[in-house]
Amino acid sequence: MAVSWREPFGWFMDIALIDGTMLVAGVPLVTGVDLLAQYVYLGIPGKLVVLSDGNPFAAPTFDNLGASAHLYYVTDDA
C-alpha cells in the first residue's frame, strides 16, 4: 500500500501485490467511509477508514496525516 499527496486534491492510496501487480490505484482518502467497500471482489477481509482527531470527518491535510488524521484497518471480526 502506498499513499501520496496530489496537490491540490489531497491524499490518494494505491494497493498492489508484493510482486507489484496493481490492485487499485488512485483511491482518495475520504473520511468516514470504508475505502475498500467498492473493491469487495478483491477479498480483502476488513475495512480501511480515515478519521481525524477532534472532528472525525475533517479531511486529512498534507501536514496531519499520521499525526491527527489516521488511516485505520479494521478487521471484519472487530
Phi and psi in degrees as GROMACS dihedral restraints (atoms count N, CA, C in turn):
[ dihedral_restraints ]
;  ai    aj    ak    al  type     phi  dphi    fc
    3     4     5     6     1  -137.0    20    10
    4     5     6     7     1   141.3    20    10
    6     7     8     9     1  -119.0    20    10
    7     8     9    10     1   145.1    20    10
    9    10    11    12     1  -143.7    20    10
   10    11    12    13     1   149.2    20    10
   12    13    14    15     1   -90.9    20    10
   13    14    15    16     1   128.6    20    10
   15    16    17    18     1  -123.7    20    10
   16    17    18    19     1    98.4    20    10
   18    19    20    21     1   -64.7    20    10
   19    20    21    22     1   135.1    20    10
   21    22    23    24     1   -97.0    20    10
   22    23    24    25     1    14.6    20    10
   24    25    26    27     1   -85.3    20    10
   25    26    27    28     1   -38.6    20    10
   27    28    29    30     1   129.9    20    10
   28    29    30    31     1  -156.2    20    10
   30    31    32    33     1   -87.6    20    10
   31    32    33    34     1   140.8    20    10
   33    34    35    36     1  -133.3    20    10
   34    35    36    37     1   154.2    20    10
   36    37    38    39     1  -123.5    20    10
   37    38    39    40     1   141.1    20    10
   39    40    41    42     1  -121.9    20    10
   40    41    42    43     1   144.9    20    10
   42    43    44    45     1  -127.9    20    10
   43    44    45    46     1   128.1    20    10
   45    46    47    48     1  -132.6    20    10
   46    47    48    49     1   159.2    20    10
   48    49    50    51     1   -74.2    20    10
   49    50    51    52     1   167.5    20    10
   51    52    53    54     1   -59.3    20    10
   52    53    54    55     1   -28.6    20    10
   54    55    56    57     1   -84.4    20    10
   55    56    57    58     1     2.5    20    10
   57    58    59    60     1    95.9    20    10
   58    59    60    61     1    -6.1    20    10
   60    61    62    63     1   -63.6    20    10
   61    62    63    64     1   119.1    20    10
   63    64    65    66     1   -74.1    20    10
   64    65    66    67     1   127.9    20    10
   66    67    68    69     1   -94.9    20    10
   67    68    69    70     1   -49.1    20    10
   69    70    71    72     1  -141.5    20    10
   70    71    72    73     1   147.5    20    10
   72    73    74    75     1  -139.8    20    10
   73    74    75    76     1   141.9    20    10
   75    76    77    78     1    73.3    20    10
   76    77    78    79     1    33.0    20    10
   78    79    80    81     1   -82.8    20    10
   79    80    81    82     1   118.1    20    10
   81    82    83    84     1   -68.6    20    10
   82    83    84    85     1   140.7    20    10
   84    85    86    87     1   -82.3    20    10
   85    86    87    88     1    85.0    20    10
   87    88    89    90     1   -91.4    20    10
   88    89    90    91     1   134.6    20    10
   90    91    92    93     1   -76.5    20    10
   91    92    93    94     1   149.5    20    10
   93    94    95    96     1    77.4    20    10
   94    95    96    97     1     8.3    20    10
   96    97    98    99     1  -129.5    20    10
   97    98    99   100     1   159.6    20    10
   99   100   101   102     1   -79.8    20    10
  100   101   102   103     1   111.0    20    10
  102   103   104   105     1   -67.7    20    10
  103   104   105   106     1   -18.1    20    10
  105   106   107   108     1   -95.4    20    10
  106   107   108   109     1    -3.9    20    10
  108   109   110   111     1   -54.8    20    10
  109   110   111   112     1   -40.6    20    10
  111   112   113   114     1   -79.8    20    10
  112   113   114   115     1    -4.1    20    10
  114   115   116   117     1  -115.2    20    10
  115   116   117   118     1    31.5    20    10
  117   118   119   120     1   -57.5    20    10
  118   119   120   121     1   -30.0    20    10
  120   121   122   123     1   -63.4    20    10
  121   122   123   124     1   -16.1    20    10
  123   124   125   126     1   -76.2    20    10
  124   125   126   127     1   -17.3    20    10
  126   127   128   129     1    75.1    20    10
  127   128   129   130     1    21.6    20    10
  129   130   131   132     1   -75.1    20    10
  130   131   132   133     1   117.6    20    10
  132   133   134   135     1   -83.7    20    10
  133   134   135   136     1    75.9    20    10
  135   136   137   138     1   164.1    20    10
  136   137   138   139     1  -169.8    20    10
  138   139   140   141     1  -126.6    20    10
  139   140   141   142     1   151.9    20    10
  141   142   143   144     1  -117.2    20    10
  142   143   144   145     1   123.6    20    10
  144   145   146   147     1  -133.1    20    10
  145   146   147   148     1   148.4    20    10
  147   148   149   150     1  -111.0    20    10
  148   149   150   151     1   128.7    20    10
  150   151   152   153     1  -137.0    20    10
  151   152   153   154     1   147.7    20    10
  153   154   155   156     1  -111.8    20    10
  154   155   156   157     1   144.7    20    10
  156   157   158   159     1   -63.9    20    10
  157   158   159   160     1   148.2    20    10
  159   160   161   162     1    81.2    20    10
  160   161   162   163     1   -72.2    20    10
  162   163   164   165     1  -114.3    20    10
  163   164   165   166     1   100.1    20    10
  165   166   167   168     1   -57.5    20    10
  166   167   168   169     1   -22.7    20    10
  168   169   170   171     1  -100.8    20    10
  169   170   171   172     1     7.3    20    10
  171   172   173   174     1   -72.2    20    10
  172   173   174   175     1   131.0    20    10
  174   175   176   177     1   -63.8    20    10
  175   176   177   178     1   139.9    20    10
  177   178   179   180     1   -67.0    20    10
  178   179   180   181     1   140.3    20    10
  180   181   182   183     1  -102.6    20    10
  181   182   183   184     1   174.0    20    10
  183   184   185   186     1   -57.3    20    10
  184   185   186   187     1   -38.6    20    10
  186   187   188   189     1   -87.8    20    10
  187   188   189   190     1   -18.8    20    10
  189   190   191   192     1  -110.4    20    10
  190   191   192   193     1    -5.9    20    10
  192   193   194   195     1   -65.0    20    10
  193   194   195   196     1   123.2    20    10
  195   196   197   198     1    94.3    20    10
  196   197   198   199     1   -13.2    20    10
  198   199   200   201     1  -107.1    20    10
  199   200   201   202     1   -66.4    20    10
  201   202   203   204     1  -118.7    20    10
  202   203   204   205     1    -2.3    20    10
  204   205   206   207     1  -119.9    20    10
  205   206   207   208     1   137.1    20    10
  207   208   209   210     1  -135.0    20    10
  208   209   210   211     1   145.5    20    10
  210   211   212   213     1  -103.0    20    10
  211   212   213   214     1   117.6    20    10
  213   214   215   216     1  -111.1    20    10
  214   215   216   217     1   140.0    20    10
  216   217   218   219     1  -103.0    20    10
  217   218   219   220     1   124.1    20    10
  219   220   221   222     1  -116.1    20    10
  220   221   222   223     1   120.5    20    10
  222   223   224   225     1   -71.6    20    10
  223   224   225   226     1   156.3    20    10
  225   226   227   228     1   -64.9    20    10
  226   227   228   229     1   -24.6    20    10
  228   229   230   231     1   -90.2    20    10
  229   230   231   232     1     7.2    20    10
